Amino acid sequence: MKKVKILLIRPNRQPVIEEVKGNEEGLYGLVYFPYKELELEKDIYLIYSKEAEQDFPLCRVYKGIKIYSNFVIVAKELNTYKSLTKEQINKYTRLFRIWKRCNNWIKSEY
């Protein structure tokens, strides 16, 4: 199966590009199952664990939704993952990066 580029976001770390299989199996080990999908824009999804709240640290807050543990940003069409474009990678890296100011970590929040 063809590998695709996705964006992986972990607690207290900057977003990184990962290459995974272009199906659900490619997310194993990156996002804890069961998971939820949140559509960010047409064919672009934020995928995060829906049961990680009890056991994992807060990773980011997006539009009031607290996301615990790792999550990924993927492009998806007809239930098949496809690579994010450079523009999408840049957009979501900026959105979910951790800001550093005066030796204090400030997490981005939308």
C-alpha positions in Angstrom: 0.0 0.0 0.0 1.2 3.5 -0.9 2.5 5.6 2.0 1.0 9.1 2.7 2.1 12.2 4.5 0.2 13.1 7.6 0.8 15.5 10.5 1.4 14.0 14.0 0.8 16.2 17.1 2.0 14.9 20.5 1.7 16.5 23.9 4.4 19.1 24.7 6.0 18.7 21.2 5.9 20.5 17.9 3.9 18.9 15.0 5.9 16.5 12.8 5.3 15.0 9.4 4.9 11.2 9.4 4.6 8.8 6.5 2.1 6.0 7.1 0.1 3.4 5.1 -2.9 5.0 3.4 -5.5 3.3 5.5 -6.7 3.0 9.1 -3.9 0.5 9.8 -1.4 3.3 9.3 -2.7 5.1 12.4 -2.0 2.2 14.8 0.5 3.3 17.4 -0.1 7.0 16.6 -3.6 7.5 17.8 -5.2 5.4 20.5 -8.4 3.6 19.5 -11.3 4.1 19.6 -11.0 7.5 17.9 -13.1 10.4 16.7 -12.9 12.3 13.5 -13.4 16.1 13.3 -13.6 17.6 9.9 -11.4 20.7 9.8 -12.2 21.5 6.1 -13.4 19.5 3.1 -11.5 16.2 3.1 -9.1 17.2 6.0 -9.7 15.5 9.4 -8.3 15.8 12.9 -8.3 12.2 14.3 -8.0 11.9 18.1 -8.7 9.3 20.8 -12.1 9.6 22.4 -11.1 7.7 25.5 -7.7 9.1 26.3 -9.0 11.8 28.7 -8.6 9.6 31.8 -5.1 8.3 31.1 -3.2 10.8 29.1 -2.0 14.5 29.3 -3.8 17.3 27.6 -2.3 17.8 24.2 -4.1 20.7 22.6 -7.4 22.6 22.8 -9.2 23.2 19.4 -12.4 25.2 19.3 -13.1 24.3 22.9 -12.5 20.6 22.4 -9.8 19.2 24.8 -7.7 16.7 23.0 -5.7 14.3 25.1 -2.7 12.3 23.9 -1.5 12.2 20.3 -3.6 13.2 17.3 -3.2 13.4 13.6 -4.2 15.6 10.7 -5.0 13.6 7.6 -6.4 14.1 4.1 -9.1 11.6 3.4 -11.2 10.9 0.3 -13.6 8.0 -0.1 -12.4 6.4 3.2 -8.8 6.3 1.9 -6.1 8.5 3.3 -4.0 10.7 0.9 -1.0 12.9 1.5 -1.4 16.4 2.9 -0.2 19.1 0.5 2.8 21.3 1.5 0.3 24.2 2.0 -1.9 22.0 4.3 1.1 20.8 6.3 2.3 24.4 6.8 -1.2 25.6 7.7 -1.8 23.0 10.4 1.8 23.1 11.7 1.2 26.8 12.4 -2.2 26.1 13.9 -1.0 23.4 16.3 2.5 24.5 17.1 3.5 25.3 20.7 4.5 28.9 21.2 7.5 29.7 23.4 7.5 33.0 25.1 9.8 34.2 28.0 10.8 30.6 28.9 7.2 29.7 29.5 5.5 27.3 27.1 2.2 28.7 25.8 0.0 26.2 24.0 -1.9 27.5 21.0 -5.7 27.4 21.5 -8.4 28.0 18.9 
